[in-house]
Structures are given as C-alpha cells and as structure tokens.
Amino acid sequence: MGSCNSLAAILTFVLSFTVTGFGQANGVPIGMLVRTLYIKAGNKSGTSFLIDYRGKSYFVTAKHVVSDLPRKGAKFQVFRQQDWKDVTADVLEPHNNEVDIAVLDPKWDATPSDWAPELSSGSVNMGGQVYFLGYPFGLHNLFKAEYVPFVKQGVLSAIDGSDATAVLIYVDGFNNEGFSGGPIIAFTDQKWRVLGVVKGYRQEAAKTAVAGRSVDTNVLVNSGILVAYDIKHALEAIDAVPVQPSAPNSTR
C-alpha cells in the first residue's frame, strides 16, 4: 500500500474519535489510546503518538527508536488494521542533541481532530498521578479489533529544568522495554495534558549477598525511576521549521 494512502487510513481511524467528559476517575480517554501507536523503524520498534500542532498532525517518538532513519524522506511503519502501514516523513530533532525526542513530519496533511490533549508540562503538581502509554515487548491491548497501548501509572517525582534546552521528567513508575517514545499524560485543571516523551528508565546495579554482606553486581536492573524529556522540546523542533503552504491533497 502506498505511504500516502496508509497514512490516510491511520489518521482517519485516529481522528474519527472525539472524546468529551473524561475525567481522571475514568482512566485514560479513548482518544489518547488510539493516538498512541506501535511503530517500526528498520530493525527497531517502539511507541509513537500523534499530536496536533500548527494546524496539522505529527508523530512523536524517542530519537533512539528512529536513529537509523535518514532525516529526509524517512520510511517507517505503523501497525494498524492488523497490518503494518508504510509512512514517509521527515525527521525533526530538538536543537540539543542529548534530548531523546524525534518528531516525524509526515508527507500528508490532516485536519486535527475535535479532541486533543494540551501539550504542556505546566500546572502539574509534584506527587501527582500520571500515566504512561506504550507497547512493552510489542504487547498490546485491543479496542475495536485495533492495537492500542498498555497503560501504566506512576507519580510525578521531579522535573529537572537546570538545563532549559533539555528538561528532564522523572516518574516513580516501573517502565519496560517498548515504552520508549510513548507519552506521559496527566489530568489537571480539567484537561488532559501530554507532559513528556518516555526515554527509558534509570538503571542500577543488582545486589547479591556475599558472606552476609550486600554487594553490587555487574547486572543492571530497572530502578523503578522512569526518565522522560519535556514535550516542549518536540514543539521546539517543529517551530524550527518554517510553515509551508498546504499541500494540494490536504484535507484542510
């Protein structure tokens, strides 16, 4: 299937969902679940999610998931309708190379949906509940015969803004392989917000008992601290690209 038609099918499914009246007590809204996608880039796979910004839709993921792709005309795949759909996009990156975020700018415009989360880490209290979405080990949930992500929850532990060009978010939550590139979301001020993009988890050395003493080993394990970067860096990557006129096949 051609990449344009594939992307049209993906966005038609995602943008057909309008969600209202979802509060924190109801769990994660369906509109956010269907925006969170299982992707494959070469030999790597991970999680991506769609955002609406500057009048069109973009895919956001972790940079290490798409590190093998060219920056222009990159081809990756999204799993939808029980099959892999081809998508062609330019890869946009934040100015700071350490920020593990990539924005995939597809070669197809789409009118944003009626429901979309806010894109900001502001107004979220330390210690507040957050959710993170993704496809651990490629596993999935099903909604109307479609892949949708696992949902986990944690506590917003810290935001390290000491470097404004690489703001880190730390969550007390047990992350797994495959969540990389997924969104961290929270419900605050009566709005759903995307706070950041999952990078991975902080590792620590496993311990073993030797002669009754606890000793570090060479085995690295999950510390339970999820590490992410602020969503603002994805928006900065988009803002660095001049606005282009709408394409002839735009739905706007």
C-alpha positions as CSV (number, residue, x, y, z in Angstrom):
1,M,0.0,0.0,0.0
2,G,1.3,3.5,-0.8
3,S,2.5,5.6,2.1
4,C,0.0,8.4,1.5
5,N,-3.0,6.0,1.5
6,S,-1.5,4.2,4.5
7,L,-1.2,7.4,6.5
8,A,-4.7,8.4,5.5
9,A,-6.0,5.1,6.9
10,I,-4.1,5.7,10.1
11,L,-5.2,9.2,10.6
12,T,-8.8,8.5,9.6
13,F,-9.0,5.9,12.4
14,V,-7.4,8.1,15.0
15,L,-9.1,11.4,14.1
16,S,-12.5,9.8,14.0
17,F,-12.6,9.6,17.8
18,T,-14.0,12.6,19.7
19,V,-13.8,12.3,23.4
20,T,-15.6,14.5,25.9
21,G,-16.4,14.2,29.6
22,F,-13.5,12.1,30.6
23,G,-12.1,12.9,34.0
24,Q,-9.3,11.3,35.9
25,A,-11.6,8.9,37.7
26,N,-12.5,7.4,34.3
27,G,-8.9,6.4,33.4
28,V,-7.2,7.3,30.2
29,P,-9.5,8.6,27.4
30,I,-10.0,6.5,24.3
31,G,-8.9,9.4,22.2
32,M,-5.4,9.2,23.8
33,L,-5.2,5.4,23.4
34,V,-5.9,5.5,19.7
35,R,-3.3,8.3,19.2
36,T,-0.6,6.1,20.7
37,L,0.8,3.8,18.1
38,Y,3.2,0.8,17.7
39,I,5.9,1.7,15.2
40,K,8.8,0.0,13.5
41,A,11.8,1.9,12.1
42,G,14.2,-0.5,10.4
43,N,15.2,-3.2,12.9
44,K,13.9,-1.1,15.9
45,S,10.4,-0.9,17.3
46,G,8.8,1.3,19.9
47,T,6.0,3.6,20.7
48,S,4.9,6.8,19.0
49,F,2.0,9.2,19.4
50,L,0.2,11.7,17.3
51,I,0.0,15.4,18.3
52,D,-1.9,18.2,16.7
53,Y,0.2,21.4,16.4
54,R,0.4,24.3,13.9
55,G,-2.7,23.0,12.1
56,K,-1.5,19.5,11.3
57,S,-0.7,16.2,12.8
58,Y,2.8,14.9,13.7
59,F,4.2,11.7,15.1
60,V,6.4,12.0,18.2
61,T,8.7,9.3,19.5
62,A,12.1,8.7,21.1
63,K,15.0,9.6,18.9
64,H,16.8,6.3,19.7
65,V,13.8,4.5,18.2
66,V,14.4,6.1,14.7
67,S,18.1,6.7,15.0
68,D,18.8,4.5,11.9
69,L,16.5,6.5,9.6
70,P,17.6,9.4,7.3
71,R,16.5,12.8,8.3
72,K,14.7,13.4,4.9
73,G,12.1,11.1,3.4
74,A,12.4,8.5,6.2
75,K,10.2,5.5,5.8
76,F,8.8,3.8,8.9
77,Q,5.8,1.6,9.6
78,V,2.8,1.9,11.9
79,F,0.7,-1.1,13.0
80,R,-3.0,-0.5,12.1
81,Q,-5.8,-2.7,10.9
82,Q,-3.8,-5.8,11.7
83,D,-1.0,-4.9,9.3
84,W,2.0,-2.7,9.0
85,K,1.3,0.6,7.2
86,D,4.1,2.5,5.4
87,V,4.6,6.1,6.2
88,T,7.1,8.6,4.8
89,A,8.2,11.6,6.9
90,D,11.0,14.0,7.6
91,V,12.6,13.6,11.0
92,L,12.8,16.7,13.1
93,E,15.0,16.9,16.2
94,P,15.4,19.4,19.1
95,H,18.4,21.7,19.0
96,N,20.1,19.9,21.9
97,N,21.3,16.5,20.6
98,E,21.0,15.0,24.1
99,V,17.2,15.3,24.1
100,D,15.9,11.8,23.2
101,I,12.9,13.1,21.1
102,A,12.2,12.9,17.4
103,V,9.2,14.4,15.6
104,L,8.2,12.7,12.3
105,D,6.6,15.2,9.9
106,P,4.5,13.1,7.5
107,K,4.2,13.9,3.8
108,W,0.5,14.3,4.2
109,D,-1.6,17.0,5.9
110,A,-4.6,16.2,8.1
111,T,-7.0,18.4,9.9
112,P,-6.6,18.0,13.6
113,S,-9.4,16.1,15.5
114,D,-12.0,17.8,17.6
115,W,-10.3,16.3,20.7
116,A,-6.7,16.6,21.5
117,P,-4.7,16.9,24.7
118,E,-2.9,20.0,25.8
119,L,0.9,19.9,25.1
120,S,2.5,21.2,28.3
121,S,4.1,20.1,31.5
122,G,2.8,23.1,33.3
123,S,0.1,23.0,36.1
124,V,1.1,19.5,37.2
125,N,1.8,19.1,40.9
126,M,4.8,17.2,42.2
127,G,3.5,13.9,43.6
128,G,0.5,13.9,41.3
129,Q,-0.7,10.9,39.4
130,V,0.5,10.4,35.8
131,Y,0.0,7.8,33.2
132,F,2.4,6.5,30.6
133,L,1.4,4.5,27.5
134,G,3.3,2.1,25.2
135,Y,3.8,-1.3,23.8
136,P,6.1,-3.3,26.2
137,F,7.8,-6.1,24.3
138,G,5.4,-5.4,21.4
139,L,2.4,-6.4,23.6
140,H,-0.9,-4.6,23.1
141,N,-4.4,-4.1,24.2
142,L,-7.4,-4.4,21.7
143,F,-10.1,-1.8,21.0
144,K,-12.5,-2.5,18.1
145,A,-10.0,-5.0,16.8
146,E,-7.2,-2.4,16.8
147,Y,-4.0,-2.4,18.6
148,V,-4.0,0.1,21.5
149,P,-1.2,0.5,24.1
150,F,-0.7,-0.7,27.6
151,V,-1.4,1.9,30.3
152,K,0.7,2.2,33.4
153,Q,0.5,4.8,36.2
154,G,3.1,6.5,38.4
155,V,3.9,9.5,40.5
156,L,5.5,12.7,39.1
157,S,8.6,12.7,41.2
158,A,10.7,15.6,39.8
159,I,11.3,17.9,36.9
160,D,14.9,18.9,36.3
161,G,14.9,22.2,34.5
162,S,18.5,23.1,35.3
163,D,19.2,22.9,31.5
164,A,16.4,24.7,29.8
165,T,17.3,23.0,26.5
166,A,17.0,19.5,27.9
167,V,14.3,19.4,30.6
168,L,14.1,16.0,32.3
169,I,11.0,14.5,33.9
170,Y,11.2,11.7,36.5
171,V,8.4,9.4,37.3
172,D,8.1,6.9,40.1
173,G,6.8,4.1,37.9
174,F,8.1,0.7,36.6
175,N,8.8,1.1,32.9
176,N,9.6,-1.7,30.4
177,E,11.3,-2.1,27.1
178,G,9.0,-0.9,24.4
179,F,7.6,2.1,26.2
180,S,10.3,4.3,24.6
181,G,8.7,7.2,22.7
182,G,5.4,6.9,24.5
183,P,3.6,9.8,26.1
184,I,3.4,10.7,29.8
185,I,0.0,12.2,30.4
186,A,-1.9,13.7,33.4
187,F,-5.3,15.1,34.1
188,T,-5.0,18.6,35.6
189,D,-7.1,21.8,35.5
190,Q,-9.9,19.7,34.0
191,K,-7.7,19.0,31.0
192,W,-5.7,16.1,29.7
193,R,-2.1,17.1,29.1
194,V,0.9,15.4,27.5
195,L,3.8,16.2,29.8
196,G,6.7,14.4,28.1
197,V,8.1,11.6,26.0
198,V,9.5,8.4,27.5
199,K,13.2,7.9,27.2
200,G,13.6,4.8,29.3
201,Y,14.4,4.0,32.9
202,R,17.3,4.7,35.2
203,Q,19.4,1.6,35.8
204,E,21.1,0.5,39.0
205,A,23.4,-2.4,39.8
206,A,21.7,-5.5,41.2
207,K,23.0,-6.7,44.5
208,T,23.8,-10.1,45.8
209,A,24.7,-11.5,49.3
210,V,28.4,-12.4,49.8
211,A,29.4,-13.7,53.2
212,G,26.4,-12.0,54.7
213,R,27.1,-8.6,53.0
214,S,25.2,-6.9,50.2
215,V,27.5,-6.5,47.2
216,D,26.9,-4.8,43.9
217,T,27.0,-7.0,40.8
218,N,27.7,-6.2,37.1
219,V,24.0,-6.8,36.3
220,L,22.0,-3.6,35.7
221,V,18.3,-3.6,36.6
222,N,15.4,-1.3,36.5
223,S,15.5,1.1,39.4
224,G,11.8,2.0,39.1
225,I,12.5,5.6,38.0
226,L,11.2,6.4,34.6
227,V,13.1,9.1,32.7
228,A,11.5,11.3,30.0
229,Y,12.0,14.6,28.3
230,D,9.6,17.6,28.4
231,I,7.1,17.7,25.4
232,K,8.1,21.3,24.8
233,H,11.2,20.1,23.0
234,A,9.1,18.3,20.4
235,L,7.3,21.6,19.8
236,E,10.6,23.5,19.5
237,A,11.7,21.0,16.8
238,I,8.5,21.8,14.8
239,D,8.8,25.5,15.4
240,A,12.3,25.5,13.9
241,V,10.8,24.5,10.5
242,P,9.2,27.3,8.5
243,V,5.4,26.9,7.9
244,Q,4.8,25.5,4.5
245,P,1.7,26.2,2.3
246,S,-0.9,23.5,2.4
247,A,-0.3,20.6,0.1
248,P,-2.8,20.0,-2.8
249,N,-4.0,16.8,-1.2
250,S,-4.5,18.4,2.2
251,T,-7.9,17.7,3.9
252,R,-8.0,21.3,5.3
